Amino acid sequence: MAPHPETKRSHFSARFALRYAGRNTKEDSARPGEVRHAFNSPFWPFVLASTSVGQEGIDFHWWSHAVFHWNLPSNPVDFEQREGRVDRYRGHAVRKNIAAAHGRAGLCALASGKRSTHLWDELYARATDYRDEFGDFTPGWVFPGPAKIERHLAPYAFTREGERYERMKEDVALYRLTFGQPRQEDLLEALQRRASDGEDMEVLRIDLRPGCDET
C-alpha cells in the first residue's frame, strides 16, 4: 500500500542492537556494562531499550532525563523505580537548568581568573536561587527550569491503560508518603484504602514543627 502523500517519514540510523541483559551474555557482541557506560555519555547510543531488568539499581541520570514506559507496571513501587533511574542527585535535568541560569556567569568567572575551581563546582556554588524554598534539596536534587524529568507513555488502543495511569499517579503520590516508614507495604495499602473511601488524610499527618508560645 502506498503511503499517504502527506505522511512524513523520520529516518534514523541504528549503531547496534542487542539485549541489555540475557541469560547468556557471552553470545552478545557487547556486555551490559559496556552498553550502560556508552549510554551514560553525551554520545551515541541515545536510546536504551530494556526489560524490567533495567528498572532497578542502575543509574542513567548522567545524560538522560526521559523515560518511555512501554507498559504500566502492576504497582507504584516499580513505577517509581523506573523513573528513579533518571531522577537522581545532580541529574541531567538539574544540571541543564543550572547551566541555563548560571552557565555564562560561571564561565566568565573562570575565564577572568578569579576562580581556580572546576566549572561545575562554581555553578553549584552559584545555584542558590531556591534555597529558601527547597532548603538542602537544591541545587543537587531540585533546581526549577526548562528541563524536567520527562515521562512518556504509549497506551494501547481500546484498553484501560488511561484509567490505570490516573490511578497509578495517585498510588505513586501515596507511595512517596511511606518512604522510610516501617511496614511500608501495609501503610501504603492503608493509605490507598482511605483514599478510595474518600477519607481525610489530614488525621494521619504528624506535625513536627516546633511549637511557638505566643507572648
C-alpha positions as CSV (number, residue, x, y, z in Angstrom):
1,M,0.0,0.0,0.0
2,A,1.4,3.4,-1.0
3,P,1.9,5.9,1.8
4,H,-0.4,8.9,2.1
5,P,1.1,11.9,0.2
6,E,1.0,14.0,3.4
7,T,2.8,11.4,5.5
8,K,6.1,12.5,6.9
9,R,8.8,9.9,7.4
10,S,11.5,10.0,10.0
11,H,14.9,8.4,9.3
12,F,17.5,7.5,11.8
13,S,20.4,5.1,11.9
14,A,21.0,2.4,14.4
15,R,24.5,1.7,15.6
16,F,23.9,-1.7,17.2
17,A,21.1,-3.6,18.8
18,L,21.4,-6.3,21.4
19,R,19.8,-7.5,24.6
20,Y,20.7,-5.4,27.6
21,A,21.0,-8.5,29.7
22,G,20.4,-12.0,28.6
23,R,20.8,-15.4,30.1
24,N,24.0,-16.0,28.2
25,T,25.8,-12.7,27.7
26,K,28.7,-14.5,26.1
27,E,26.7,-14.8,22.9
28,D,26.2,-11.0,22.7
29,S,28.6,-8.7,20.9
30,A,28.8,-6.3,23.8
31,R,28.5,-6.7,27.6
32,P,25.7,-5.0,29.5
33,G,28.3,-2.9,31.3
34,E,29.7,-1.6,28.0
35,V,26.2,-0.7,26.8
36,R,25.5,1.1,30.1
37,H,28.7,3.1,30.0
38,A,28.1,4.0,26.4
39,F,24.6,5.3,27.1
40,N,25.9,7.3,30.1
41,S,27.7,9.7,27.8
42,P,26.9,12.6,25.6
43,F,27.5,10.4,22.5
44,W,25.5,7.5,21.0
45,P,23.6,5.4,21.7
46,F,20.9,7.9,22.5
47,V,18.2,5.3,23.2
48,L,18.4,2.4,25.5
49,A,15.6,-0.2,25.5
50,S,15.4,-2.7,28.3
51,T,13.1,-5.1,30.0
52,S,12.4,-4.8,33.8
53,V,16.0,-5.8,34.4
54,G,17.0,-2.2,33.9
55,Q,14.5,-0.6,36.2
56,E,16.4,-1.2,39.5
57,G,19.9,-0.4,40.8
58,I,21.2,1.3,37.6
59,D,21.9,5.0,37.1
60,F,21.1,6.6,33.8
61,H,20.7,10.1,35.1
62,W,24.1,11.5,33.9
63,W,23.0,12.2,30.3
64,S,19.3,11.3,30.3
65,H,16.1,12.7,31.8
66,A,13.4,10.9,29.9
67,V,11.7,7.6,30.5
68,F,9.4,5.9,28.0
69,H,7.0,3.4,29.6
70,W,6.0,0.7,27.1
71,N,3.5,-0.5,29.6
72,L,2.4,0.2,33.1
73,P,3.8,-1.9,36.0
74,S,1.4,-3.6,38.4
75,N,2.4,-1.4,41.4
76,P,3.7,2.1,42.2
77,V,7.0,0.8,43.6
78,D,8.1,-0.5,40.2
79,F,6.8,2.7,38.5
80,E,8.9,4.8,40.9
81,Q,11.9,2.6,40.4
82,R,11.8,3.1,36.6
83,E,11.7,6.8,36.8
84,G,14.3,6.8,39.6
85,R,16.9,5.7,37.0
86,V,17.0,9.3,35.7
87,D,15.6,11.3,38.6
88,R,18.7,11.3,40.9
89,Y,21.2,13.5,42.6
90,R,22.7,16.1,40.3
91,G,20.9,14.5,37.3
92,H,20.8,15.7,33.7
93,A,17.7,17.9,34.0
94,V,19.1,19.6,37.2
95,R,22.4,20.3,35.5
96,K,20.8,21.7,32.4
97,N,18.7,24.1,34.5
98,I,21.7,25.3,36.5
99,A,23.7,25.8,33.3
100,A,20.8,27.8,31.7
101,A,20.6,30.0,34.8
102,H,24.3,30.5,35.7
103,G,26.4,29.0,32.9
104,R,27.5,32.3,31.3
105,A,28.4,33.8,34.7
106,G,30.3,30.7,35.7
107,L,32.3,30.7,32.5
108,C,33.1,34.4,32.8
109,A,34.3,33.9,36.4
110,L,36.7,31.1,35.4
111,A,37.9,33.0,32.3
112,S,38.7,36.1,34.3
113,G,41.0,34.1,36.6
114,K,39.0,34.9,39.7
115,R,38.2,31.3,40.2
116,S,40.5,28.3,40.0
117,T,37.9,25.7,40.8
118,H,36.1,23.3,38.5
119,L,33.3,24.8,36.4
120,W,30.6,22.7,37.9
121,D,31.8,23.5,41.5
122,E,31.5,27.1,40.5
123,L,28.0,26.6,39.1
124,Y,26.7,24.6,42.1
125,A,28.1,27.4,44.4
126,R,26.1,30.0,42.4
127,A,22.9,28.0,42.2
128,T,21.3,29.2,45.5
129,D,18.2,30.7,43.9
130,Y,15.8,28.4,45.5
131,R,17.5,27.7,48.9
132,D,14.8,29.5,50.9
133,E,12.1,27.4,49.2
134,F,13.7,23.9,48.9
135,G,16.4,24.1,51.6
136,D,19.2,21.5,51.2
137,F,17.3,19.7,48.4
138,T,18.6,22.4,46.0
139,P,20.6,22.5,43.9
140,G,21.6,18.8,44.0
141,W,18.1,17.4,43.8
142,V,15.8,20.3,42.7
143,F,16.5,23.3,40.5
144,P,13.5,24.5,38.6
145,G,13.9,25.5,34.9
146,P,13.0,24.5,31.4
147,A,14.4,20.9,31.6
148,K,12.2,18.4,33.5
149,I,12.1,14.7,34.1
150,E,10.1,13.5,31.1
151,R,7.5,10.7,31.3
152,H,6.2,9.3,28.1
153,L,3.7,6.5,27.7
154,A,2.2,4.6,24.8
155,P,-1.2,3.4,25.9
156,Y,-2.6,0.6,23.8
157,A,-5.8,1.5,21.9
158,F,-9.1,0.1,23.2
159,T,-7.6,-0.7,26.6
160,R,-8.0,0.8,30.1
161,E,-4.4,1.9,30.2
162,G,-5.5,5.6,30.5
163,E,-7.6,4.8,33.6
164,R,-4.8,2.7,35.1
165,Y,-2.4,5.6,34.6
166,E,-4.6,8.0,36.5
167,R,-4.8,5.5,39.4
168,M,-1.1,4.9,39.2
169,K,-0.3,8.6,39.6
170,E,-2.4,8.7,42.8
171,D,-0.7,5.5,44.1
172,V,2.8,6.9,43.4
173,A,1.9,10.0,45.3
174,L,0.8,7.9,48.3
175,Y,3.8,5.6,48.0
176,R,6.1,8.7,48.4
177,L,4.5,9.3,51.7
178,T,5.6,6.0,53.0
179,F,9.4,6.5,52.4
180,G,11.4,5.4,55.4
181,Q,8.4,4.1,57.3
182,P,8.1,0.7,58.9
183,R,5.8,-1.9,57.3
184,Q,5.8,0.2,54.2
185,E,3.5,-2.0,52.1
186,D,0.9,-2.2,54.9
187,L,1.0,1.6,55.3
188,L,0.6,2.1,51.6
189,E,-2.4,-0.3,51.5
190,A,-4.0,1.7,54.3
191,L,-3.5,5.0,52.6
192,Q,-4.9,3.6,49.3
193,R,-7.9,2.3,51.2
194,R,-8.5,5.7,52.9
195,A,-8.1,7.5,49.6
196,S,-10.6,5.2,47.8
197,D,-13.1,5.7,50.6
198,G,-12.7,9.5,50.4
199,E,-11.5,9.7,54.0
200,D,-9.5,12.7,55.2
201,M,-5.7,12.1,55.1
202,E,-5.0,15.1,57.5
203,V,-5.6,12.9,60.6
204,L,-2.5,10.8,59.6
205,R,-0.2,13.8,59.5
206,I,2.4,14.1,62.2
207,D,3.3,17.8,62.8
208,L,7.0,18.0,63.7
209,R,7.1,21.8,63.6
210,P,8.5,23.4,66.8
211,G,5.8,24.9,69.0
212,C,5.8,28.7,69.4
213,D,4.4,30.2,72.6
214,E,2.5,33.4,72.0
215,T,3.6,36.3,74.1
